Amino acid sequence: MSERDSEGGLTRRSLLKTAAAGAVASTAGCGSILSTSSSSSLTRGTETAYGNCWQCHKACGMEVTLNEAGEATELHGIDGHPRGSAGEGTKGTLCPKGLSQLEKAYSPERIKQPHVRKDGELQKVDWDEAISYTADRLEDFADEYGPESLIEFHGWGTSGVFSTLFRNLYGCPNHVPHPTPTCFGSMAVTGTLMGLGGGNIRWIDYPNTEYILVWGRDPLESFAGQWEAKQLLKARERGAKIVTIDPVYTETAKKSDVWLPIEPRTDGALALAMANVIIEEGLYDEEFVEEYTHGFETYKEAVADKTPEWAAEKTGLAEHDGLGAETIREIAIGFAEAAPAAGITSWTGLGQSADHQKGAQNVVALTALVGNIDRPGGQRWHTSPPLSDPFEVGCEEELPNNAADNPCYLTDKESGYASMTGKPVQNRVPEMVDNGDVRGMVYYYRNPVTDGAAQEWLGTDEREGALEKMDLVVGIDAFWSETARKADVVLPEASQLEKPMFESGGYGAYNEHPWITGSKAAIEPQWNSKPGFEIVSELGREMGYEEYFPWEDKTEFINDQLEAVDLTLEELEQEHDTYYVFDDEQHRNPYEKWKGGGFAQGAEEFWFDLDKKLEGMYGKLSEQVGAEITTGPQWVEPGTIGDELTEEYPLEMLDTRTVEFSHGGDQALSLPLEQLAESYGLEHEDYRGNYLVIHPDQAGERDIEHGDMVTIASEHGEAELMAAVTEGIHPGAVSVEPYGFGRGSIQPDGDGANNMLLNSPEQIDPVSGEIDRHIAVEVSPGGDD
């Protein structure tokens, strides 16, 4: 059995375990979710600097211990930090990803200097040549093909000016956003269309909540900063009830009052049945529904026959002792009675399947039904402090917006290249390249090869992939992925410790107050790397846009942002421990902001039914899939839009996140790899990759044991990785944990597999453009030992 499935739910990676030290040498094997050093637990070195961790882009504050040579030797959390603690007076900590930043800064695996392609080979050059070469290539590209033939992939980079250069100035209109196709598009787009907001299904007012539905998410392992896991545990200690709805027995499920191991893609059935009970029992917020929503009658009709008994069969809960219809009824009543102090936190579990779009609509509808939107204990709408636009402060010229005036098929709703909401679809880019509509790409901390349709990007033995067919590929990154190795220009980016950082919020530990956090570089850039801000600024100036890049460095840029709040980055770091919370009445974050400002996208109402917005879109979708897809909440059988399980491919593959990794971004580091292996009880194996989690019933039928190498195959491709056998997953599903490994990744020849090799360009949610990561597969024993 996997270590993650030990009796009682707590493994040696206990949530409450305290690490002995914050240095890299002493953290191996302590990969617990909160097992990190606080800011007062260790002795200090000769000097202290600061930083903000960006490995999962949440900016948890870091104290950095430096030795006499100015080298970072230890990392510690910052007490009271808005992302790294539970709030005022609480310890600040760092997760395994944060602690691994020491190894990242000094890793010999990093890209150490600029490279440009000459005579078909990437060659080392100095920065002057790299910047000049890149500017010339971009100018030639625009002259020959036009900027509309370039596509931008922007991940969680920290320059602050990357999109400004390529969209506003260069005029490239084509942008594939990061969260929508890779994280939770089906949920984010649906939540936005309905009026809740794309990210607001995730944020609960933890200090005031009494009931939490953790729906397709694991906030104790894949959290939005340390604050969230800590506040969830504090809510639990205070007596809030926690119900986890997930096919996988996650770390959060282990700490929950109830775990509902539903069959994958049946979330929508459970949500409709809960609504059935809430309406039948008269427990919904009648005033909110009548005054602030649209389409309630459609919703009411849709749930009329969706009883708990019906949902228990659809979700598979009827097969589990004590988890049938009565449990569904009890949870629905408990959630409604606790409302508005009841919240739902959901993410990739309802955001990564084509069939999930309707399921997401059913779940989001529950928030309006019980009236918990932006009320104490419910779905919190956070606000950020007012900051200055640095371009208005520092630039004499107003930024142009050439991209908005540059018509392009990617935003054409009639085009097969776009989703039905007009967003560019990442899985369609290889087709655009084949058709000659896209001729080049710029990317910053993004790897589309591990995000979807990997074979189309990389090619096979028989054909070239999209990366090789492009006339120009420019990348800014820290490690050598296959995307970087196929690029024409590779510009090495400094790590978090080597550059100024700044973030403002927003969601975090201070639910009633906005905040800011920032830090100067703790150490000098290693090797011959540079901060992304400097890379983009130098390139922009070389391209002739000098007036838009007047700042000497990122610190000046951040100080212009801080002008509105009368602070500087140095003051923020030295006088306020890197963060500042706006607790005055002027900046207070009030509840029920929809009363004065409306709902998402400026809507005056919450939309149960999207009839007036997207009726035509759903009509086209119905024609496309050969089934009636309505504009209101609706039950859609798994396989209606996404993959259908078959006799040949009877298992449903999904992928989940782990605390050690973020999009494979620290895969080249030994510390998180060791922690990942230990978490599955497989540290004794000569294997350091990702794992295929499989139920003992399915493993036994296939003669697979814990630690065996297996082959996982779909209709489109196959991959090999190590099996982790555990009862902590629904028998009909297998899970790749985590994704971002194998071919196309930072270590393409290392252990592990890229499960996106099993994904085809057709596997998308046509509404949001989300890449469908729920794929019909078969698993067989054997593989490379």
N, C-alpha and C positions, 0 to 999 in steps of 0.2 A: 504494500500500500504506500501511497505517497505520504511524505511527511506532512503535507498540508491537510491530511485527513485524520490526524491523530484524535483519539477519544477526548471529548471535552472541548474540542475546537481550538485549543491553544497549543501551538508547537513551540519549539525552542525559539521561534521567531515571535515570541509573545509580544502582544501590543504594548504591554506595560514594562517590558524589560528595559533596563538602563544600560547603555554601552559603557564599557570601562574607559574608553578614551575616544578622542575625536581624530587622532592621527590615522593616516592610512595604514600604518604598520599594525595598529591595534584594533582595527575595525573588521578584519576578515572574520566572517562567520556570525556577525551580529546584524543580519539583515532584517531585523524586525521593523515594523512599520513606523513605530515611534522610537525605535532604539537608537538614539543619537545623543550626542553630547549637548548639554545645556551650556549657557554662557557663564556659568559659575562653578562648573564641576571639575575643572582641570587647572593645573598650574600653567602659567603663561610663559612665553619665550621673551625675547628681548624687546619686541615691539609688536603693537597691534594695528592691523589695518582692517578694512571692511570690504564687504562684497554683497551681491545679491545673486542667489543661484538662479540660473535660467535653464537648467536642464529640462524641466517641464514647463518653462516660461511662467512660473508663479512668483519668482523673485523673493523667496524666503531670505531673510537677512542673515548674513554670515559675519562673525568675527574671525579674523584671519591672524594666526600667530606667525610672525616672521622671525627667522634666526638672524644672526649677525651679518650674514651675507645677503639679507633681503629676500631669502627664499621662504615660501609658505610651508609651514610644517604641521599646522593643526587648523582645523575648522570647528567653529562652535556656533550654536544658534544664538539669537539675540532676544533677550527677555522682552515680552510685551509686543513683539513685532506683529504687524497686522496679518502677515501671511505665515510666519514661522512659529506663532504661539496661539494660545486660546484667548488672548486679550490681555488687558492691563493686569499686571501683577503675576503673570504666569510665565513659565519657562519657555524659552525659545529653543527649538531643536532643528536638526536637519535630517532628512531621510537618507537612505543609501545613495540615491542619485546625487544629493547635495554633497555628501561626504566624498563621493568619487571625483569631485572636481579637483582635488589635489592631484590625483593620478592623471586626470585629463590634462592639467596645465603642463605637466612635465612628461607626458607620454611620448615615447619615440615613434609611435604610430601616426602622429599628427602630420599634416601637410606642412612642410618646414619652410618652403619658399615658393614664390610664384612660378608657374609653368605656362608655356604657350606651345601650341602645336606647330612644329616646323618639319617639313618633309615627311609628314605623316606621323611624327613622334612627338610626345610631350617632352619639352626640354626646359631645364631650369634657366630662369632669367632673373635679373634684378627688378625691383619695383618700377623704376622709371621705364624700362622697356615693356614690362607687363602692362602698365597703364596706357602707354602710348600705343602699343599693339592693339589693345582692346578697343580703345577709342577709334582707331583707324578701321578696325574690322566692323564696328557698329555703324560708322559713317558709310562705309562701302555697302553694308547690308541694307541700310535705309535707302541708299541711292538705287540699288538694284531691285530690291523687292518691296520696299516700303516698310515703315515701322509696324504696319498692321499684320505683317507676316511673322512678327516676333511674338512669342508667348512668355508670360512671366509666371514663375512659380516661386512664391514667397512663403517660406515657412515661418518659424518663430525667430527670425533674425532680430538683431537689436540695433541696427544702424539708425532707424528712424527716418531715413531719406532714400531707401532703396526704391520704393514705389514712386516716390516723388521724381526721381531721376528718370525712370523708365516709362511711367505713365504720363505725368504732367509735362515733362520736358522733352523726352525722346518721342513721345506720342504713341506708345504701344498700348492699345486698348484691351489687350487680351490678358486677363488675370484669372488664374485658377486659385480660388481661396483655399486656405489650409483646412479649416475645420469642416467645411461642408462635404468634400469628397472623401475625407480620410477619417473623420472622428464620429460625427453624429448628425449628418445632414438630414436624414429623414425626420428626426426629432426637432432639430433646430429650425428647419424651414417650416415645418408644420406648426410649431409653436409660435413662430413669427407671424404666419398667415392668420392664425386664430386670434392673435392679440396679446398672448402671454409674453412673447419675446423668445428669441432663439435659445438663449442660455438660462433663462429664468426658471426652467423646469429643474435646474440643478441646485439652486440656492435656497436653502431653508433657513428660516430665522431660528437657528438652533437654541439660543439662550431662552427662548420663550415657547418652544414647541412642546407638545404633549404626545404627538403621534407622528411617526416617520415611516413612509413607504419608500424603501430603497429598491427602486425598480430598474433592473438591468444595469446596475452600477455597483462598484465596490469602493466606496469612499474611505475605507480604512486601508486600502492598498493603492488605489489610483485616485489620489485626492487632488484638490486644487490648492495645494499648500498645506503645511502642517496644521494650520488653524482648523481646517474642516474636520480632519480625523479626531482632533482633540475635543472640539466642541460637540461632535457627535457622541463621543464617549461621555462627556460631561452631561449631555442630555439624558443618556442612558442611566447614569448614576443618579440623576435627579428624578428618575421614574418615568421618563418618556418611553412609550412602547415603540419598538422597532420591528418592522416586518420587512424581510428581504424577499424579493420576487426575482428569481434567477435560476436558470438551468444548472449553474455552477455553484458549488458550496464554497462561497468566497469567504475571505477574512471577515467581512461585515456580516455574512450569514451566521458565522460562528458566534458572533456577539449579539445576535438578534433574538427577540422573543419567539419569532416564528420564521421559518424558512419555507417558502413555497417553491419547490423544484418543478416549475412548469415546463412543458415541452417548448422548445424554441419556436418563436414566432406565433405564440398563442396569447401574448400579452393583451391583445385587443379584446379577446373573448372575456378574460378576467375583468378588464376595465368596464366593459358593457354590463357584465353581471353585477358588479359593484354599484353601478349607476342604477340598475334595475331595483336593487334593494333600497338604495338611498331615496329614490323617488317614491317607491311603494310605501316606505315607512314614513314619508313626509319629513325627511331629515335634511333636505337640501335647503340652501339659502334662498328663500323665495324672493326676498326683496332685491338681492343682488341679481338674480336671474331675470327678474322682471324689468329692472331699471338699467341694467348694464350689459345685457347679452342679446344676441340675435340668433334665431333658429332653434329655440328650446323645444318647440313642438316637434320638429324633425328629430331632435335628439331623443325626446321622450318616446316617440314612435319606434325609433331604432332599438331601444332597450326593452321595449314592452314584453317581448317573449324571451329575453336573454336572461334566464333564471340562473341562480347559482348551480342548480343541478345540471343545466345545459353546459355551463362553463366548466364545471368539474370534469365532465367528459372530454370537452375540447382541449383543456389544458393538461389532461392526464392526471390531475390531482385526485380524481376518484380512485385511482389505482394505489394511492398511498394511504395507509391506515391513519385515521385522524385528520386527514387533510382534504376532505371532500366539500360538499356544498355548504355544510354548516360552518366550516372554517371561513369560506368566502363570505358568508352572510355576517359572521361575527366581525371580520375585518372591515367590511363595508360600514357596518353600524359604528364600530369603534372609531374609524376614521372620520365619519360624518359628525359624530357626537363631540369629538375633540375639536373639530373645525370651529373657527378659522385657525386655531393653534395646531394645525395638522399640515404636514407638507410632504411633497414627493420629490425625491432626488433621482433623476434618471439621466442617462447619457448614452454610451455606445450600444448598450443592450437593446435599445429601441431606436437606434440611429443607423444601423449598418446592414439593413436588409431592405430590398425593394418592397417586400410585404409589410414592413414595419411602418410605412408611411400612414396607412390607415390605423394600425395599432397605436401609433403615436397620437393620432387625432383623438382616439378613444381615451387615452390616458390623460392628455392635456385637458380634455373636456371636464374631467373630474375636478380640476382646480376651480373652475368657475361654478360648477354645480354646488360645491360646498362653500364657495365664497371666501377662499383662503388667499386670494391674490393680494400681495403686498399688505398683509395684515399681520399683527403680532403672532409669531409661531408658524406662519404659513410660508408661501412662496415670496421671498424677499426680493424687491427691486432695489438694487444698490445704485448709488450715484458716485460720480468722481468729482474731485474738487475742480474749480475753474482755473485752468492754466492758460498761459499766454501761448499763442501760435508763434513758434520761434521764427517762422518766415516773415510774419508781420513785424516782429521786433527787430530782426537782424538783416532783413533784405530790403533793398530800395525798390526792387521790382516786384509786382504782384505775380504770384505763380500762375502761369497759363494752365489750361486744362485741355491740351491738344487731344488727349485720349477721348474725351467726351464728344469731340467734334469729328472723330475718326470712325465712320461707320464700319462695322465688321460683322461677319456672319456669326461670330461666336456669341453675340448677344441677340441674334435673330431667333425668335421663338419658333419660327417655322423650320429652322435648320435642324438636321439630325445631329449636329455637333453640340447642341445646347440641351439642357434639361428643359422641362416644360415651364419652368419659371424663368427661363432665359439665362441661367448661369452656365458658364463653360463647364463641360464634362471632361474630367481628366482621362477617363477611359477612351474618349473619342480622339484624343490628340494624335495617337499613331495613325489613325485614319486620315486626319487632316494633313499629316506629313506625307502620307502616300499620295494624297490628292494634290499636293503642292500648295495647299492653303496656308500651312505653317512651315516656315523654312528655318526657323531658329528659336532658341530658348535661352533665357537668363534665369538662374535660380539662386536662391540664398537659403541655406540651411533647409533644403527640401530634397527629397529623393523619391520621385514619382515611381521609380522601379520597385520599391517595396510597398507602395500604396495601392497598386492595382494594375491588372493586365500586364504583368511583368514580361511575359514572352513577347508582347507586341513592342515593348520598349527596348528590350535587349536583343530580340531576334533569336533564331535557332540555328542549327547547323545548316539548314536549308535556305534561310533567308536572313537578310539584315533587319535590324530593329530600328525603331524611330530615332534613337540617339545617333546612330551611324549615318542615317539618311539626311539629317539636318545639316544645313550649310554652316551654322554657327551655334555653338553651345558655350555659354559663359557661366561659370559657377563660383560662388563664394562659400567656402566650407572649411571645416577644421580637420576632417579625416577623409581618407581616400575611399570613397565608395566607387562602385562600377560606373555610376553616373559621372563622377569626377574623372575617372580614368578614360572615359570616352569624350570628354569635353575638349574644346579648342583652347580655352583659357581657364586656369584654375588659380584662384586668388585665396591664399590661406588666411583664415580669420582667427583672431585671438580668442581665447576662452574667456569665460565670465570673470575670472580673477584678474585678467589682464586688460580690462577696459572699464570705463565708467558705465554704471548701470542706473536705470531710473524706471520706476513704475508708479502708477497712480491708480487708486481704486475708490470705489469698486468693492466687489465681494471680498470678504476677509473677516478678521476677528471682530472688527468694530462695526456691527450691523447698523448702527444708527449714525455713524459718522464717516465721512470720506477721509482718505489718508493718502500720503505719498511716501515713497521709500527710494533711497538712492545711495550710491557710493562711488567714490573714485576708484581707479585701478589699484588693486592691492599689490600687484607685482608688475614688472616690465613684461611686454609681450615676448613670449618665448620663440626661439628659433628666428625666423625672419617673417613672422606673421604680423598682422596689423588689425586693430579694431575695425569692424565693418563700417562704422561711420567714416573713418578716415579713408578706407578703400573706395567707398562710393563717392565721397566728396572729391577725392583726387581724380577719380574717373570723370565726374561731372565737370570739373574745371577743365580737364583736358578735352572734353567734348564741346567746350565753348560756353558753358553755363556758369561762368565765374561768379556772376552777381547773385546767384542763388545758393552759393556755398561760401559765405564769408567767414565761417567759424573756423578757428584754428584746430579745435578738437571737439569731442562730444561733450566735454564739461561745459564749454561755452554754450553749446546748443541747449543743454539741460538748464543752464542758468537763465537763458532767455525764456524757457518754459516757466521757470519759477518766479519770473518777474511779477506775475500777477498776485503771488502770495507772499511777496517780499522776503524771499529766502534765496540762498545760494546752495549749491551742492556741498560745499565745504561746511557751511553752517549746519546743513541737514545731517551730515555725517558726524561732525565733531560735537555739536551741541545737543543733538537729538537722537543719538545712537542709530542713525541712518533712516529714521522714520518720524513722521509727524502726523498726528491725528487731529483733525479739525473738529474740536468739540464745542465751538461757539454756536450760538443759535442761528447765525447767518448761514452756516454751512451744514446745519443739521439735516439728516436724511429722514424726512417724514414718512409715515405710513400712508397708504391709500392714495398714492400719487395719481392714480388713474382718475380720481375725482376732478382734478384740475387739468391734467395733461393728456388724458385719454390713454389708450392702450398702444400696443406695438404698431409701428408704421403709421402712427397718427390716427388710428381707428378710434372712433368714439365708443365702440362697443366691442365686447368679446364675441367672437364668431364660433358658435357651435357648428353651424352650417356655413360652408364656404360657397354657397350657391351664387351669390352676387359677384363673387370675385373670380372663381375658377371653374365655372360651369363648363365652358368650352374645353378647358384643359382636361377635365375628367371625362368628358365625352370622347376626346381623342384617345385617352388612356383606355377606356372601355373597348374601343375598336381595336386598339393595339393588342390587348391581352385576351380578347374574346370573352369578356365577362363584364357585367355591369358594375362599374365603380361609381358610387354616388358622391355627392359633395358633402354629405353629412357624416356623422359617426357611423361606422359600419364594420361588420365582421367580414374579414377576407381570409379565406382558407390559405394556409401556407402552400406555396407553389402556384398561386394565382398569377403573381407578377414575378416573383423570384423563382429559384430552383425548386423543382419538384423531386422529392425522394423517389427512387426507383429500386427495382430488385438488384440492378447492377451497382447503383450508388445509394445504399440504404441509410447512410449516416449523414447527419447535418454537421458540417464543420463551421465553427466560428472561431474568432480569436479574442483573447482577453489580454488586459494589461497586467503588469506586475510592478511592484514597488521599486524594483531594481533598474528598470529601463523606461525610457521615453522615446518611442518611435525608433528604437534601435540606436539612438544617438550616442550612447556610451558603451556600445557593444565591443569596442576595441579595448576596453579596460578590464583588467583581471579581477579587481575587487567585486564588481557587481556580478560577473560571471560565476565567481566562487559562491557568492551569496545565493544566486539563483539555483545552482546545483544543490546546495545544502538545503534549500527550502523544500526540495522534492525528495530529500534523503538519497540523493544520487551523487554526492560529492566524491564517493569512492570510484566512480566510473571515469574512464579516460574520455570524457565528453564535456564540452563547455558550449552548448548551444541552447536553442529553445526546445520545448517539449510538446509532445502530443498527449494531452490528458484524455484518458479513455476509461470508461466504466468497466469493472471486473467482468460483468456479464458479456459485454462485447469483446473484451480482451480474451476471455476464456474460449469463446466460440471461434476465435481466430488463432488460438495457440500463441498468444502474446503475453509476456510477463513484464513486470515492472523493470525498466532499464533496458529492454530489448530495443534494437533498431527496427523501425517499421517504415513501410512505404504508404503514403497517403496519395490517392489518385482521384481525379475528377474527370469529367468528360473532356476537359481542356488540357490537363497536364498532370504532373505528379512531382512529389518531393519526398525526401527521406529525413526523418528525425528520430529522437529517442522517445519511447513511450513512458508515460507516468500513469500507472494504473491506480485509480482511486474511486471510491464510492461517491465522492463529492462532485458528481456530474450526472446529469440526466442520461439514462442508458442510450437514448437515441441520438446523442450528440457527442462530438469530440471537439476539443478546444486546443488551438495552437497558442501556447503561452511562453513568451509574448511574441508578437509579430516583429518584423524588421530585421530578421536574420537571413543568412544564406545568400544565394545568387543575387547580385545587385546591391548588396549591403556594404557596410564598412569592411567586413571580412568575408568576401564572397567565397573564399576557399576554406573557410573555417567550418566549425561544427554548426549544425542547425540548418534550417530550411526557410525559404521564402514562400509562405503559403499563398502569396499572390501569383505564383506560377500556375496555380489551379484556377485562376480567375480569367474570364474572357472579357473582351470589350463590351459584350452585350449584358454583362451582369452589373446593372446599375438600377437605382431607383429613378424612374423617368421623371418624377416630379421634382426631386431635389438635386439629382445628379450624384447622389451618394453611391460610392462603390459598394456593391453587394458582397459582403464578407460572410454570408451564410450560404455555403456551397455544398451541394450533394456530393458525397465522397464515399469511397471504400478504403478500408485500411487492411493491409496484409503484412504478415511478419516478414522480416528480412530487410536488408539495406546495407549500406557500407558500415562495417564494424570499425 
